[in-house]
Amino acid sequence: MPEAVPRPFVGITACLKPRDGGFFFHSVSRRYVDAVVSAVDAVPVLLPAIGDAQDIPSLLSRMDGLVLTGSPSNVDPAHYNGPAARPDNEADPARDATTLPLIRAAIQIGLPVLAICRGIQELNVALGGSLHQHVQELPGRFDHRSDKSKPIIERFLPCHAIRVRPDGVLAPILVPGEGGLMMVNSLHGQGLDRVAPSLVVEAEAEDGTIEAVSMPEAKGFVIGVQWHPEYAPEEDPHSKRLFKAFGDAVRAFANNRAGHVGFQRVA
């Protein structure tokens, strides 16, 4: 009987949130976990927001891919020399301290990275870019925030078009419609401003808001999207293709590392 091939490990970044009278919990939406299990066919590993306490080299020696998740919280503008956040801003300094150095280290070794919503913003900031803190207040921009008066299921439905660059790395993955157009959901208040030097814009909304980036010179798969493909990766064809491409990159990374003499997976 042939020996079963181990499934790759994919890290999923968590948030640190106060609940139940001030107790803090590391949390991840179930949608990300389900997408890694079903659409990527990998073992999900939740990465707590522990900042300097994380051992990045040891962690990356066990990971075959990294998903940077969305979150209601925002990256501290101090990380990109932006103006101070408003008093009602939701922050997560523990997550910032965890993800920003992790992103740089992951990219350095060629680990496949899929960055979603807050994740694309973290990716941009980690590599030297900046953010708009209130996209809806920019001249000519739409309000990309979700309508919280609607049921949660409706808030994750596609609601506006984006145009995917035809000569980029994302177009053959997503296979958008005529003119590079496709519909996506929208649940973000912040967005990319100055794009990091190593990133390339792959898609924009009709108002010019950046919706996707890639890193062509990276050793491995690095793609960030501003929308939420994890919500319906089995039903939405574009989301399904994106997670399949990420999964293919994850397996290639795992197989390449396993093929090196002396490599041994640490359980």
N, C-alpha and C positions, 0 to 999 in steps of 0.2 A: 504494500500500500504506500503510495507516494506521500512524502512528508508535507504537511500543510505549510503554505507560504505565510509567514507572519504578516499581518496587516500593518501598514505604516502608522506612526503616531503623529497626530496633528494637534499642536497647542492652540488653545482658544483663550484669548485674554479675558479676564474677569474685571469687574468693577468692585470697588469697596463702598458699600452703601449703608447708611444708618437705618435701622429698623427697630421696632419693638422697644421703644423707650430709650434709644441711644445705643443699643447694641449694634455692632457693625457686622455685615455679612459680605462675603465674596460672592458675587452673583453673575450669572450669564443667562441670557435668554435661551430657552429650550430650542428655539428655531436654529440657532447656530450649531448646537450639538446634533440635532436631527439631520441637518444638512451635511455635516461631516460624516455621520454614520451612513446615511442613505445615498447621498449624491457624490461623496468623495470616496466612500467605502474605506474609511480609515477609523482608527481608534481615537476618540476625542480625549484630550487631556486638558483639564481646566487649569489655567495659570493664574494663581491668586495675585492680587495687587499688593506685593510686599516690598517693592522698592529695592533698596540696597541689600536687603536680606536674600534676594534671589542670587543664585550661583549661575550666571549666564553660560559659562563654558560647559558646566555639567548638564545644564538644561538642554542646550543645543546639541549635545552629544547624543541625546535621546530622541530628539524631534526630527521629523521628516517634512514638516510643513508648519506654517503659522497663519492663523486667522486672527486678524485684528478686528474686533467687534464694534458695533455701534453702541451708543449710550446716550442718555439724556444729558450727561455731563460734558463739559468742554475742556479742551486743553488750556492750561494756564497761559495767558498771553505773555507772561514773563519769559517763556521759552522761545518766543520769536520777537522779543522786544516790541510788543504791541502795547497799546494803551490799556490801562487797568480795566479789568472786567467790571461790569455794573453790579450793584449789590445783589440783584436777583439771579445772578449767574450761578449755575450749578457746577461746582468744581469737583475734581477727584485727584488730589495731589499724589496719592499713593499709586494710582494707575499711571499718571504721567511719569513718575519716578521708575515705574516698572517697564512700561512699553517703549519709551523713547530710546534708552540704551539697548534694549532687546532688539528693536528694529534694526539699528545700525549693525549690531553683531550678527544678526541673522542674515542680512544682505551680504555681509562680508564673506560668509562661508557658502553663499549660494543657496540658502534655504528658501524654498518656495514660500511666497508671502501673498496672501489675499487680504486686502484692507477694505473694510466696509464702513461707510458713514463716518463715525468718529475715527475709525481706523485710517481712512484716506487722509484725514486731517493730521493724525499723528504721524503718518508716513511722511507727509510733506514737511511738517515741523521738524521731525527727527533728521531730515536731510537738508535743512537750511531754508525752508520756505516759511511763509506766513499765512495768516487767516483773516478773512473778514468775519467780524464777530456778529454782525447783524446784516445778513445779505438783503433782507427785505427793505432796508433803509437806503440801499444804494440806488442812485438814479437809474431808472429803466429796468430794474430787477423785479422779478416776481416775488411773492411770498412763498418760500419753499417749505415752510413749517406745516406740520400736519394739523388738520382741523380737529381739535380735541372734543368737539361736540358730536363727532361722528363715532359710530362703533369702531372698535379697534380693527376689525376685519376690513372695513371700508377704508380706513386710514392707510392700510398697506397695499391697496389696489393701485395699479398704474394710473397716473393722473396727468402727466405731461410728457412731451416728446423731448428726446435728445438726439443730437446728430453725431454719429460715430465717424471719426476720421477714416476715410476709405483706404489710405495707405499705411495705417498704423497696425499694431500687433493685435488690437482688440477686435477689429472688424471681422477677420476670418474666424474668430472664436464665437462672437455673438451672432454673426450673420444678420445684420439689421435689414430693414426693408429698403425700398427704393429711396435713393438719396441719402442712405445711411441713417434713416430715421427709425427709432424704436421708442416705445412707451415705457416709462419707469415710474415707480412710486417716489414719494418725496416726503421726508420727515426730518428735515434739518434746518436749523436756524443759522448756522455758521457755514462757511465755505472757503475754498482755497482762494488766496489773494496772490501773493508772489509765489510762483511755482519754484520748487527747489531745482537747482541747476541740473541735477542728474535725472529729473523726471520730465516726461513728455506728455502733453495733453492729448488724450485719446478721444474724448467726447465732451460736448458742451450742450447745455440747455439752450432754448431759443433766445433767452435773455443774456446769454454769455456766461452764465454760471458754469464753472468747471465741474463735470460729472464723472470723469474717469481719467486716470493717468497710468503710465507704465514707466519702466526703467530699462530702456533698451540695452544699456551697457552692463546691466547686472549679470552676475554669473548664473542666476536662475530666474524663475518666474517671479515677477513683482508687478502686481496690478492692484490699483485702488479704484473703488467705485463709490460714488456718493449715495447711491440708492441702496435698497435692501434686497439683494437677490436671495438671501437665505429664507425669505418668507414662504416662497413656493417653488423650490428648485425642481420639484417633480412635475409641476403643472406648467410653469412658464418655460418655453423653449430656450429663451436667451439665458435665463438663470441656470438652467440645466446644462447648457453648453459651457458656461463660465465655470461651474463647479467641476465639470468633467475635465476641462483643461487644467484646472488647478490639481485635481486628483491625478491626472497623468503626470504632471510635473512632480508631485509628491512621490509617486511610485518610482519614477526615474531617479530621483534623488536618493531614495532608500536603497534601490537596487545598485546604484553606483557606489554608494558608501559600503554596502554589504559585500561588494565585490573586491574591495581592497583587502589585501592580505593583513591578517591580524585584527580585523574589525570584529567586534563582538557586541551584539545588542545587550545593553544593561537593562535588566528587568526592573 
